[in-house]
Amino acid sequence: MAIYTIFVYVVWFVAIYFTIVLLLLILSNRKQLYDSPVLDESKPLPKVSIVVPAYNEEKKIAESIESLKTVDYPQELLEIIVVNDGSTDRTAEVVSRYKGVPNLIFIDNKDNKGKAARLNQGISRARGEFVACMDADSQVQPDIIKKTVPYFRDPKTSAVTVTVKVNNPKGFMEKVIEIEYIIGLSLFLKALSFLNSVHVTPGPFSIYRKSVLKKIGGFDETSITEDLEIAHRLQRYDYKIASCLTTYVRTIIPESMRGLYRQRRRWYSGALITFWQYRDMAFRKKAGVFGVFLPYIYTVMVLGLILFLSSSYLGLTDMFHNLSLYAHTNFNFFEHFSLKDIDPLSVSVFGVFGLSSIVSVFLLAFIGVKLTGQKIRSKAKGLMGFWLLFFIYQVFWISAFFNVLFRREVKWR
């Protein structure tokens, strides 16, 4: 039991330390969160290509293309490349309706090779100096090109991410995931960009310098999380990844718990594979903060998972043992339980640690929502349920470790 107690202290410290550092990083840079370079339209503008790989997206791809048609950028300098990945539904038929759009190119493949392969195919056809990669179920803001292109004035900048918002969240879990996106795929990435440690270029929309993509070999067609792998590779080659919070992309998320589980199983399995693939960057001086951040975050995750499993085992064992004893005495909990019996001063140190962890997570989410200009009232349900993700994540990570350790194939769909 002494070992378990020490372990609880260690996990609590590393987790709280990470949360506090993240909060301090965000708060200390809060005035710079929305600083963004302005596009100088008095000078010649670069050509930009937007590649949209699509597989069975007949229900959403029309909305994506319609949003791209509203992009505020000279049409002669903007091209849209939709790449069909052998869809078995009416995706090709829907896209074909837009063949009259002057700057739209449709590559209709009959075979299925995967998202990364189709991104590379689209990039090879792209004539733009910069290439944006966008999911076929997402919608962009009209200013998304004008807001992101100026970041490339820095010759070391290889990619720019944008805020990722959930499109029309309805159910309770969708509202909780919306908070996760506000924190993890937007504010968190912006904070990490101050340390040149962005570890993912989100698939819904990220824009790249085409020459850099060609130099490093494009997207890894064997990866199940190509947006994570490409960011790690850019970091390995010492390129910068910037983050822009002044524009955004909307994307859909799974509506069911089963769909969420399948999505996260792929995400987390891919994350583990990518981390192992780039393990040589850990604590490497040249990798800078990125080389420290990555192993630290995975250490927190693994320790948390071990604590969750061990605590669950000990808790369930203790509960069944006590129940077996009470069963012999016909003890009735409902007759003897009273709120008056609850003594706050009797809460164990483990209870204090658990409560402080929940409070710190809630505080992080609350501050994140405030700093991103969201209305607290409209996000109240998501905020109240945000801490539940800690428990759900354990299931996802257990599944991911199982898949990776036993080399089980994880498919996109």
LOGU-955030 format. One record per atom (N, C-alpha, C, CB): x, y, z. Coordinates in pm, whole numbers, plus 50000, padded with zeros to 5 digits. Glycine has a CB too. Layout:
BEGIN
XYZ
...
END
This chain:
BEGIN
500824987950000
500005000050000
500865012650000
499075000050121
502045011850063
502945023250067
503395026949927
504155020350156
503655016849844
504075019249706
502955026249629
504465006049636
501725021649651
500575027649585
500425042249625
499285019849618
500605045049753
500475058849803
501515067949738
500635059149955
502755063249734
503825071149670
503505073449523
505195063949685
502985063049459
502655064049317
501575074449294
502195050349262
500575075049383
499515085049371
500105099149381
498435083049481
501015101149474
501675114049489
502415117949361
502655113849608
503135108449305
503925111149184
503025115049066
504765098749146
501965106949044
501055109748933
500375123248951
499995098548920
499925125949073
499265138749101
500215150249071
498795139349246
501465149149112
502425159949093
502685162448945
503735156749164
502985152048867
503325154048726
502145159248647
503835140948664
500915154948685
499725159548614
499405174048647
498525150648648
499445177448775
499145191148817
500225200648766
499035192048971
501465196248768
502575204448719
502355207948572
503935197048737
501975197948493
501725200248350
500585210148330
501425187048279
499495208348406
498345217248393
498695231648430
497195212248482
499445233248538
499835246748582
500745253348479
500535246048718
501725245948428
502625251448327
501855255748203
503715241148289
500895247448161
500085250748044
499255263348069
499155239048008
498655264248188
497875276048222
498735288648223
497195274248358
499905287648285
500815299148291
501285303348152
502015295848379
501535293448066
501965296347929
500885303947854
502335283347855
499645299347871
498515305847802
498285319947856
497245297347818
498255321047989
497975334148050
499085344248025
497765332448200
500335339748028
501445348948005
501505353947861
502765342248040
500875346447770
500875350447629
499475354447580
501415339047543
498565357147674
497175359447636
497005371547543
496325361547759
497885381447556
497785393247470
498265390447327
498595404647529
498965379447311
499495375947179
498695364847110
500945371647191
497695359647180
496945348347125
496325351646990
495845344047222
495845363946977
495155367846854
495965377546769
493825374046887
497255378646800
498135386046712
498315378146583
499525388846780
498145384646472
498235377546344
498785386946238
496855372046301
499765382446159
500295390946052
499215393945949
501505384145984
499305405545889
498295409845792
498815407945651
497905424745816
497955403245563
498315401045423
498515414445353
497235392745351
499655416345292
499955428645218
499475426845073
501495431945223
498275432045046
497665430144914
498225439744809
496155431844924
499135448544852
499765457444756
500885450544680
500305469844826
501315439044733
502365431144668
501755419044598
503435426744771
502465413244501
501945401444433
501615390244532
502965396544328
500435384544519
500005374044611
500395360244556
498475374744634
500665350844644
501045337344599
499825329144557
501805329944709
500065319544471
498995310444432
498835300044543
499305303644294
497585296444574
497285286944681
496395275844627
496595294144800
496745263744662
495935252044624
495325245944749
496805241444547
494085241444737
493405234744848
493055220644803
492115242544893
493635210744870
493425196744834
492395190644929
494755188744838
491365184544873
490275178644953
490115163944915
488945186344931
490725154844990
490515140644965
489125136545015
491615132145033
488465127644943
487105124144982
486845109144965
486085132044899
486265103345067
485835089345059
484455088145123
486865079845130
483465084945040
482075083345085
481595095445167
481945070545170
481675106945103
481285119445168
480135126245095
482475128945178
479225118445038
478135124244958
477255133745038
477295113144900
477155131645170
476275140045251
476895153445291
475865132645375
478215154345289
478875166245342
479725173945242
479725162345456
480155167445135
481145173845048
480595186044975
481655163944948
479285186344949
478705198044883
478855210344973
477205195644850
478625208645103
478775219745198
480225224445202
478315215545339
481155215045193
482575218445195
482945226745072
483445205745201
482495222244956
482805229444832
482145243244832
482345221344710
480905243844880
480205256744886
480975266544975
478765254944940
481525261545086
482305270445173
483585275045103
482655263345306
484185266245024
485405269844951
485125280144842
486035257344890
483925279944788
483555289644686
483455303844743
482235285744623
483305304844875
483175318044938
484515323544987
482205317245055
485595316044967
486905320445014
487285333744949
487975309744986
487645343345032
487965356844985
489445357444945
487655367545096
489685353644821
491045353644767
490915354044616
491885341044815
491795360844546
491675361744400
491495347944336
492895368644340
490415346144262
490085333044208
491155327644113
488775333744136
491865336644044
492905332043952
494135326844029
493315343343857
494185329744159
495315325244241
494915314044337
495895336944318
493695308944320
493195298544409
492665286844328
492075304144502
493125274744362
492585262944296
492135252944401
493635256744201
491045246244371
490475236044460
490625222544392
488975239144494
491295213244457
491535199944400
490825189544486
493065196944390
489735184244435
488995173744507
489455160244452
487435175444490
489895151444543
490415138444502
489535127344558
491885136644550
488815120644471
487945109644514
488795097144539
486855106744407
488625091244655
489405079444692
488595066744674
489895080444838
488025065044553
487285052844523
486015051544604
488145040944548
485285062444622
484045062144701
483045052444642
483435076144710
482295045944729
481265036344685
479865042344692
481335023544770
479775055044732
478475061644735
478395071844622
478245068544873
477635082444636
477415092244530
478355104244538
475975097044535
479505102644605
480445113844619
480855119444483
481675109344696
481225110744391
481675115244259
480565122744186
482135103344174
479355118044200
478215124544134
477995138544190
476945116044150
478105139944321
477895153044386
478985162844341
477905151544540
480235158344341
481345167144303
481235171044155
482695160344330
480755161844073
480635164443929
479725176343899
480115152043858
478825179243990
477925190643970
478695203943972
476835190644077
479905203644026
480695215944039
481785216843933
481315216644177
481705208643830
482725209243726
482745222543652
482525198043628
481675230243662
481635243343598
482385254043675
480235247543579
482765250943799
483525260543878
484925261643816
483605256144030
485325273643772
486575275243694
487835270143764
486765289643662
487915272043893
489165268743963
489085255444038
489525279744060
488105246944000
487975233944066
488455222743976
486515231544107
489325214344031
489845202643960
489355190144033
491435202843952
488755180843958
488245168644019
489015156543967
486745166943992
489685149544059
490405137244025
489575125644075
491855137044087
488955118443984
488005107944020
488665094144013
486765108443927
489245089844122
489865076544129
488815065944158
490965076244238
488985054444097
488055043444119
488535033744227
487825035843989
489815034644261
490365025644364
490585033344493
491685019144317
490645026044603
490805032044735
492225029944785
489795026044835
492925040944813
494315040144858
494535046744994
495225046344756
493555053745045
493715060345174
493925075345162
494865054245248
493655082345271
493705096945272
495075102445237
493275102145406
496115097145300
497465102445278
497885101245132
498475095245366
497555089945070
497915087744929
497205097944840
497555073444886
495935100744872
495175110244790
495635124644814
493685109044819
496095127444936
496675140644962
497925142544875
497025142345112
498765132444874
499985133244792
499665134544644
500865120844814
498625127544600
498225128444460
497755142644426
497105118244428
496965148344516
496495162044494
497625172144498
495455165644598
498565170244591
499715179244603
500575178844478
500555175644727
500705166844419
501515165444297
500905173144180
501675150644260
499575175044183
498885182544077
498805197444109
497485177044056
499025200844235
498855214744279
499885224044216
498945215644430
499445235744177
500325245744118
500615257144215
499725251243990
500025256344334
500195267044431
501525266444505
499085266644530
501975278044547
503175278744630
502885273044769
503685293244641
501615274544811
501175268944938
500005259644913
500775280145036
499965248844990
498925238744972
498185236645104
499535225344922
496885238845101
496055236245217
495435222445203
494955247245234
495415214845310
494795201645310
493555202245399
495795190645360
492455197745344
491165199645412
490325187045404
490405211545351
489645183845515
488745172345517
487475175645438
488395168345661
486895165345378
485725167345293
484435169245373
485565155745200
484505168345505
483315170445587
483435183345669
483075158445680
484285192545623
484535204945697
484175217145613
486005205645740
483965228345681
483655240945613
484575251845665
482165244845633
485115259745572
486075270245610
485415283945612
487255270345513
486105293245678
485685307145678
486245314145554
486155314345808
485565324345502
486015331345382
487425337145394
485055342345348
487845340945516
489145347545533
490285337845563
489045357645643
490045324945551
491025315145600
492365315745526
490445301245589
492355319045398
493615319945323
494335332945354
493365318745172
493575343845357
494195356845386
494785357445527
493175367845369
494215349745618
494695349945757
495895340745778
493575346045852
496045330445696
497115320645719
498355322945633
496595306845695
498175327345512
499315329245421
500385338745476
498825334445288
500005349845543
501035359045593
502045352645689
500385370545661
501695341845756
502625335345848
503855329945776
501915324045923
503725327445648
504825321645571
505905331945534
504295315145446
505745344145581
506825353845560
508095349245629
506415367745612
507915342045737
509055335845804
509475323745722
508715331845953
510645323645663
511055312645576
511145299145647
512385315745514
511215299245780
511275286745855
509895280745881
511985288845986
508845288745858
507495283745879
507095274245767
506495295345889
506745262145805
506395251945707
504895249045701
507135239145739
504195252345809
502765249345814
502075258845911
502525234645856
500765260545890
499965268945978
498665261546010
499665282945912
498335260546138
497065254646179
496075265746210
497245245346301
494805262346217
493765272046251
492895266446362
492895275746126
492045274846415
491085270246516
490155259846454
490265282146574
489925249046527
488995238546482
487755238846570
489675224446485
486615241346510
485355241846584
484455230146546
484625255046559
483655225846642
482695215046615
481465221146548
482295207646747
481035215046441
479895220146365
478575215646430
479965215246220
477865225246486
476525223146540
476455211446640
475565220646427
477155212446752
477055201746854
475665201646918
478135203646963
475105189746933
473735188646986
473695181247119
472845181546885
474095168647121
474015160647242
475035164747347
474195146147208
474865159147467
475745162447579
477195159247549
475305155047704
477455147247497
478835143347469
479445151847359
478895128547431
478655155647261
479165164447155
479565177947212
478105166247045
478825182947310
479165195647372
480435194547456
478015200647459
480645182747516
481875180447592
483065179947496
481775167247673
482905172947384
483965172047285
484255185747225
483595162047174
483235194247215
483435207847165
484425215347253
482085215447159
484315213747384
485265220047476
486665214447454
484825218047623
486735201347431
488035195147404
488685201147281
487875179947386
487895203747177
488435209747056
488895224047081
487395209546944
488115231547160
488485245347192
489835245647262
487415252047279
490025236147355
491265235647432
492375228847352
491045228447565
492135216447309
493205208247253
493605211347110
492795194247258
492655214147023
492975216146882
493035230846842
491955209146796
492945239646940
493005253946910
493935261147006
491605260146915
493455263547129
494225271147226
495535264147264
493395273547351
495475251047283
496655243347320
497735244247212
496275228647344
497325242947086
498295243846976
498885257846964
497625239846844
498065267946991
498585281746987
499635283647096
497435291947005
499355278447214
500325279547325
501615272347290
499725273847454
501505260547231
502695252847195
503475259547082
502305238647153
502785267447000
503495274246890
504475284546944
502485280946794
504195289947063
505135299447124
506445292547162
504495306047249
506365279347179
507545271547216
508075263347097
507215262147332
507475265946979
507835258346859
507725243346885
509265261746812
506565239246940
506375225346978
505035219746932
506485223847128
504465225346827
503195220246775
503415205946723
502625229446661
502605196646770
502825182446740
501835176646640
502765174446866
500865184746594
499885179746498
499385191346413
498695172646570
499165188446285
498535198046195
497155192346160
499405200746064
496105196446232
494795190146223
494265188446081
493815198046302
493685176746056
493175173345924
492055181945871
492715159745925
491145187245956
490065195545902
490555207045815
489245201146015
491675213345854
492315223545769
493665227345827
491415236045755
494695225645747
496035230645777
496675234045643
496895220145858
497505244245642
498125248645517
499645247245527
497725263245483
500275242945417
501695239745417
502425247145305
501905224645403
503735248745326
504595253545218
504885241445128
505935260145274
504495242445002
504575230844913
506015226044895
503985234344778
506955235144886
508355231244865
508865222744981
509235243744848
508405225645102
508815217945219
508215203945214
508405225045349
506935203145177
506285190045166
507035181145067
504815191645123
507435187044956
508185179244856
509555175144910
508355187444726
510175184144982
511515181445035
511515169845134
512075193945102
510475168945217
510445158345319
509705145945273
509815163645445
509225146045148
508615133945095
507115132845106
509195122445160
506425143845135
504975143645142
504455136145264
504405137445017
503185132745259
502545125645370
502935110845369
501025127145363
503015105045487
503325090845503
502075082745473
503865087845646
502095075445362
500905068145319
500645055545401
501045064445174
501555051945490
501345040345577
500785044445714
502665032745595
500725057545740
500285062245871
498775063145878
500915075745902
498215059545994
496765060746015
496425074346076
496245049246105
497445082046111
497245095746160
498255104746089
497415096646318
498015106845962
498985113945878
499205128345921
498525113645734
498185134645982
498345148546026
499245149546149
496985154746056
499315138846226
500215138446342
501645135246297
499735127946445
501765125546209
503085121246162
503805132346086
502955109046073
503085139746002
503725150245922
504245161446012
502735155845818
503525164346121
503975174646214
505255170346286
502885177946315
505325157746325
506535152546388
507725153346292
506325138046436
507465150246165
508545150346067
509025164646040
508085143745934
508095174046037
508475188046021
509325192746139
507225197046006
508965188246258
509765191546376
511155185346368
509045186846505
511225173146317
512535166546304
513455174446211
512365152146251
512885180146104
513675187846010
513825202446052
513055187245873
513425205446175
513635218646236
512845229646164
515115222046235
511635226546121
510755236646063
509775241446169
510005231045940
509255253446152
508275258946244
506855255746198
508465274046259
505995253746294
504565252246266
503855263246345
504025237846306
503205272446274
502515283546337
501055279946361
502615296346251
500405287646447
498995285246477
498245298446472
498835278546615
497125298446403
496325310546384
494945308846450
496165313746233
494635317546546
493335316846614
492315326746559
493515319246762
492705334646460
491815345146410
490905340446297
492635356846362
491015328046260
490095322146163
489895307646201
490635323546016
488905301246140
488615287546185
487975279046075
487705287946305
487945266246104
487275256446021
486285248946109
488305246645954
485135245846053
484145237946126
484195223546075
482715243946109
484085214346167
484125200246128
483085192346208
485525194446150
482745180846159
481775172446231
482515162546318
480835165046133
481825157546420
482395147446508
481415135846516
482705153246650
481875124146559
480965112646570
479785115746662
481715100346621
478605111446622
477405114246701
477155103646808
476195115146610
477725091846790
477505080946885
478785077746961
476995068246812
478645071147075
479805067147152
480615056747076
479375061747289
479945048547000
480665038546919
481525045446814
479675028946852
480965055646750
481725062946649
482905070246710
480835072846576
482695075946830
483775082846900
484875073046938
483245089947025
484465061246983
485445051047020
486305047046901
484755038747078
485695045046786
486445040946667
487385052046622
485475037346553
486925064346632
487775075646594
488995076546685
486985088846598
488745075946816
489845077546912
490755065346914
489285080047050
490235053846887
491085041946878
492125043946768
490235029146850
491695049546657
492635052346547
493595063446587
491875056146419
493045074246642
493895085546681
494985081246778
493045096546743
494595074346883
495545071146989
496495059846949
494805067347116
496005050546869
496905040246817
497945046646727
496115029346739
497495055846642
498425063046555
499395071546633
497675071646457
498925077346744
499805085646827
500925077246888
498995092546938
500575065446937
501595056646997
502615052146892
500925044347061
502125048646773
503005044346665
503945055646624
502185039346544
503375067746613
504175079346573
505215082846679
503265091446547
504825082346805
505765085246913
506945075446910
505055084647049
506645062746889
507715052746882
508585054946758
507125038446881
507945058846650
508655061346525
509655072846540
507665064446412
509285082746622
510145094546641
510715095146783
509355107346611
510905083646844
511405082946981
512815088746994
511405068647030
513575088946883
514935094346889
514955109546914
515665091346759
513785116146900
513725130546924
513585133747072
512575136646846
513225123647152
513025125947295
514315130547361
512505113147362
514235141947427
515335147847503
516555151147416
515755138447614
516325151847284
517415155947196
517525171047198
517185150747051
518715176147218
518925190547233
518415198247113
520395193447256
518655193046994
518255199846872
516745201046861
518805192446751
516025191646924
514555191746917
513945202347007
514015178046955
514745208447092
514265219247179
513185214647276
513725230447095
512195223447298
511115220447392
510295208647343
510215232747412
510165207247211
509405196147155
509955182747204
509435196647001
511255181647214
511895169347258
511655166047404
513355170047234
511235176147481
510895174047622
509395172647641
511425185647709
508645180947570
507195181047584
506585167547550
506585191747496
507005161747437
506385149547390
506545137847488
506975145747257
507775134547532
507885123747629
507185126747761
509335120747656
507135139547800
506475143047926
504975140247917
506715157947960
504355144447807
502915142547793
502555127747787
502395149647669
503395119647724
503135105247719
503395098747854
503985098547611
504345104247929
504595099148064
503375101748153
505855105748125
502815113748145
501615117048221
500485107648184
501205131748196
500345105048054
499265096348007
499435082148058
499225096347855
500645076648048
500885062848090
500725061448242
502295058348048
501275070948316
501135070448462
499665071548503
501955081848528
498925080248437
497505081548466
496745068748436
496915093048387
497125062248327
496465049748290
496755038748393
496925045348151
498005037948437
498375027948538
497635030648669
499905027948562
497555043448706
496845047048828
495365043648817
497015061948859
494775046348703
493365043248681
493105028348695
492925048148543
493945020248632
493755005648637
493975000148778
494694998848539
495045004848843
495344999948977
494285004349077
496715004749022
493835016849066
492805021949157
491485014749135
492615037049138
491165012149009
489935004848977
489984990849036
489705004248825
491114984349022
491264970649075
491144970549227
492614964649032
491874979549292
491834980049438
490444984049489
492884989749490
489834993549421
488514997949462
487464987149448
488105009949383
487464980449334
486484969849312
486724958149406
486524965049168
487994954649427
488314943649518
487814946749659
489824941049521
488074959049704
487644963149837
486124963449847
488224976849871
485464968149742
484004968949745
483374955149753
483504976349621
483834945849669
483264932349671
483554925249803
483804924149554
484724927949859
485054921949988
484114926850097
486504925050026
483864940050100
482964945650201
481534941050180
483034960850198
481124940350053
479764935850024
479554921350070
479464937049874
480574913250050
480464899250093
480324898250245
481674891150046
480994907350318
480884907450464
479524912650508
481994916050525
479074923550444
477764929150480
476624919550447
477534942350409
476814911450344
475764902050304
475434892250416
476194894350180
476414889050499
476194879650610
475444886050726
477514874150659
475364899450726
474704906350837
473374912450796
475614917150893
473004910650668
471774916650614
471724931950636
470544910050680
472894938050623
473004952550646
472324960050533
474494956850657
471474969750566
470744977650468
471344991750462
469224978350504
472034994550352
472705007550339
471715019150341
473505007850210
470575017350278
469625028350264
468995032350398
468535024550166
468885022750490
468305025850620
469285033350710
467865013050688
470575031350688
471565037050777
472305049150718
472555026450813
472115051150586
472855062250523
472135075550544
473045059650373
472895085750575
472345099150592
473405109350552
471875101550739
472965120350491
473895130750451
474615136750572
473175141750374
473975135650689
474585140850812
475845133150849
473585140350927
475945120850796
477105112450829
478345116250750
476775097950805
478165124750648
479295128650565
480105139550635
478815133550426
481345136950660
482225146450727
483325150850630
482855140150856
483285163450584
484295168150489
485725166750540
484035182650454
485885167750673
487225166850731
487785152650729
487195172050872
486885143050701
487355129150698
487795124750559
486265120050748
487715133850463
488115130350326
489615127250324
487785141950228
489965116250261
491355111950257
492175120850164
491445097350212
493485119450176
494375127150089
494155123349943
495845124750128
493755110749918
493475106549781
492255113949727
493235091249776
491265116149815
490085123649774
490435138049740
489035123249883
491325143949819
491765157649794
492505158349661
492665162649908
493365148649635
494095148349509
493145147249391
495095136749508
492175138249405
491215136449296
490405148849270
490305124949327
489945155349380
489155167449366
489975178849306
488595171649502
491205180249351
492065190849298
492355188849150
493375191449377
492465176349108
492695173348966
491505177448882
492995158448947
490295174148931
489075177848859
488935193048852
487835171648928
489225199848965
489115214348969
490115220848872
489365219549112
491335215548866
492345221248776
491955219448630
493705214748801
491375207948597
490925205448460
489775214848425
490485190748443
488845216548520
487725225648497
488225240048479
486725224948614
489195243848563
489765257348553
490415259648418
490785259748666
491155249648371
491795250548240
490755252348131
492645238048213
489695244448138
488625245348037
487915258848045
487615234048055
487635263448166
486925276148184
487745287848129
486625278548334
489025288248164
489895298948114
490025298147963
491285298148181
490125285847911
490235284147767
489035289447693
490425269647735
487845286547745
486615291547682
486545306747687
485375285547752
486945312447801
486925327047815
487915333647719
487255330947960
489125328347711
490165334447628
489855333447479
491505328047656
489075323447440
488735321847299
487445329147262
488605307147265
486935337047356
485785345547325
484455338347322
485995352047195
484385326347377
483125318947379
482265323647497
483385303747389
480965322047483
480055325447592
479955313647688
478645329247536
480275316247814
480285305747915
478925298847925
480695311448051
477875306647920
476535300947935
476225290847825
475475312047934
476635294047703
476345284947591
477195272347595
476565292047459
478295272747671
479195261247681
479095254447818
480635265647655
478085258047896
477985253248034
477935238048044
476745259148100
477125231547960
477015217047966
478355210347936
475955212147867
479025215447834
480315209647798
481345211447908
480825215847669
481325223347971
482275226048079
482025216948198
482175240648123
480765215148235
480445206848350
480805192248328
478965208048382
480775187948203
481065173848176
482475171248125
480105168748076
483275182048113
484605180648054
485495170948131
485275194048047
485395170948264
486245162248345
485945147448322
486075165548492
484735144548270
484385130548243
485285124348136
482925129448199
485865132948052
486725127847946
487915120148003
487225139247858
488355123848124
489475116748185
489185101848195
489785122548324
487975098348235
487625084248252
487395077448116
486365082948339
486775084848024
486535079147891
487845076847818
485615088347808
488795086247835
490095085047770
490815072147808
490975097047806
490625067747931
491315055647975
490935043647889
491005052848123
489655042947857
489175031847772
489805032847633
487615032147761
489845045047579
490425046947447
491905043247444
490245061547402
492645047647548
494075044847553
494355029947576
494735053147662
493545023447657
493715009047678
493545001647546
492685003647783
492515005447471
492274999447340
493445002047246
490985004747280
493975014447249
495095018047161
496335009847194
495415032947173
496665008547322
497815000547363
497634985947321
498045001447515
496434980947336
496144967047297
496364965247147
494684963247334
495874974647068
496034973746922
497494974246880
495264985146855
498254983246942
499654985046904
500504973246952
500194998146962
500324969147075
501134958247131
500894945147058
500834956447279
499644942747020
499314930346952
499224931946800
498004924947006
499644943746755
499734946746611
498444944046537
500844938646550
497364948146598
496054946746533
495854958146434
494904946546640
495294954946322
495074965146219
493974974646261
494724958646083
494254987546250
493264997946280
492915004946151
493795008146387
491665004146112
491245010045987
490605023846011
490275000745914
490515031345902
489935044645909
488455043945946
490115051945778
487765034145891
486315033845909
485895020645972
485585035945774
END
